Amino acid sequence: MLLAEKGLAYDLDEVDLANKPVWFDAVSPYSKVPVLVHGDVTVYESAIINEYLDETFPEPAMMPSSPAQRADARISIDFDNVKFVPLFYKVLLAKDPDTRNTCADALVDALLFMEKNVLAKRVDGPYWMGETVSLADMALYPHFERIAVLEHYRGITIPDQCGALREWILAVGERPSAQGTSHGIDYHIDAYSRYADGTANGSTAKDMRT
Ligand SMILES: N[C@@H](CCC(=O)N[C@@H](CS)C(=O)NCC(=O)O)C(=O)O
């Protein structure tokens, strides 16, 4: 999405994570996607790839100009990485009903936290930081593009109280960068089936089971 927002040309290699090609581990130390190879620079971890691109190709700027707002954007990106995404995987991977319920409750709390502490407080504009799209949208939106995976496998939906969150999903989803890179929900449901049925054994499943 960020490459598209910046109007940068790129070659995309989709990696089949169930059959990783031999070259992949040489470029991806965590054995995960995404990885960016730019000349002789290799960068991994989505949020850090995004920062690298924003610093290397500064137009259009994708971080707010004030340090306070930049801190807010980074807090949301960190929340996504440290709290929301792990819960997304854990609720799919959890086998016993008690653990599943605990993860599901924590996930709904995370959605309510984002609604109350971030989106409902925005002054104006449809994006995570208000008027202008930013790295916070780039980091968070892909996980909301696939949120219906949780309903499909675990019956978890975005709570009714999260009206601002729903509006944000629609606003970002309309951007050409989202339209041009998104996969339909059937793709995601298929991609997450091995987490939901407990057979996933890649790097992410190992990390998220611990
Ligand atoms: N924190 C990493 C997470 C990346 C990640 O978990 N990628 C998954 C796919 S969405 C992956 O490549 N997993 C490899 C595997 O499970 O073997 C990031 O944001 O880049």
The ligand as a Gaussian input file, in Angstrom:
#p B3LYP/6-31G(d) Opt

LIG

0 1
 N        5.844000      -8.413000      12.652000
 C        5.976000      -8.914000      11.299000
 C        5.055000     -10.087000      11.121000
 C        5.151000     -10.701000       9.751000
 C        4.410000     -12.021000       9.674000
 O        3.968000     -12.571000      10.692000
 N        4.274000     -12.520000       8.452000
 C        3.652000     -13.804000       8.267000
 C        2.580000     -13.735000       7.204000
 S        1.370000     -12.515000       7.518000
 C        4.693000     -14.775000       7.754000
 O        5.392000     -14.473000       6.800000
 N        4.830000     -15.949000       8.381000
 C        5.771000     -16.937000       7.956000
 C        5.464000     -18.285000       8.522000
 O        4.479000     -18.422000       9.254000
 O        6.227000     -19.220000       8.244000
 C        5.667000      -7.801000      10.298000
 O        4.813000      -6.960000      10.599000
 O        6.279000      -7.761000       9.223000

